């Protein structure tokens, strides 16, 4: 498996982090993971909901100081 891609969207606010995730998940291989960094609290709820809707896997959501770390896996 390749190294996890990190998308730093801490300077972006709703719907920016989700849009950055959507753009970047298309660039990784199926089975690879992506970590989204976001200061937008809404991302912690919006991203898992979007992943469920489109069929990708939500690995974890963790609060780290002033931002959220959301790890996802591309399934298809």
Order of alpha helices (4+ residues) and beta strands (2+ residues): beta-alpha-beta-alpha-beta-beta
